[in-house]
Amino acid sequence: EAIDYTGPDRDVAHDLPGTEIKIGLILPLTGGRKAEGDALLAAAQMALEDEALTPFSNGLRLKLSTRDENGLWGRASSEIVKLVVDDRAIALVTSSDGRAAHLAEQVGNRLGVPVLSLASDSQNTQINIPWYFRMTPDDAAQARLFAADIYRRRSLQRLVVVFESDHDGKVGREEFNKAARRLHTTEPASVEIATPSGELAAVIARINEHHPQAIVLWASAVPAARMVEELRQTRSTAEIYVCHKALQEPFISAASKTGTPQIWAAAASVANSLPSRDNFDYRFHARFGVPTNPAAREMYDAIRLIAECVRTVGPNRARLRDSLAKIGKYQGVSGWISFAGAGNTQAACVLATLK
């Protein structure tokens, strides 16, 4: 059932002041995931430029307000609060990092601000929060997809789950173990990658001890790319199932090289030929010199979806939340977008081959 918001703030007196409507982005602008943050910011800027081609009524215009999720403990939380209180963002968009998404969810629920997230953590939409909307398939859906393909379709037995030792990696491993138990099979062996990842030789050695037929890789793009390169060096024949969070640079480039084992990824289902997506991918690559990725498409769609709703309901956070919750089917470059009652994407999750 739909999780509704029955509180106040829908009246005109609670509209955001001024003609500049800010969308808050909390992104990894420094550190090991900076390439991800740069790509997401680039996609958001493209969306804003495309929206500017059709002026808003009443002189309204959109602007991005961006803050860094990296830094000392507690910084991300402070930066998210600043986006809401100081910058007066009408909505927040988060990266794929589950920790930052949790913080944005807490702030959004307390202060009444819609949050659109690219994080896949299944827990974020299981606690009756009416302000949170997920743009990407969650970990549970990805895990079920992987488990069904590995255990049912292909009847593979020797499997290793390789997971990053952060919040997202641990949640992904647990979701896959749940999916394995549902299929009445034993939990697979698991190997942990330290965060930040250091020397991977010991990790590879532990993986090879199990002689795996398949490897489920739940990690962010940088360690996932390094794992693929290391496995290539050992001439591993195990097929790799990689989580949605890894589908960024440098992993995409590493996966596309010759000699890489077969790689499968969980992604939202989209039509084979989608002109708007092809156009976005071409413009993104031509402008920024790097291939696009699913998260960049989702970020572009998140900004344009917020803009479309603001055009309809005006500069009001509560009315924007209502509009997002009631969205029918929005055709984006990442596919059809609509949200279930708890804020989860209703796009089907499918296996896509990267190699």
Disulfide bonds with the S-S distance in Angstrom:
none
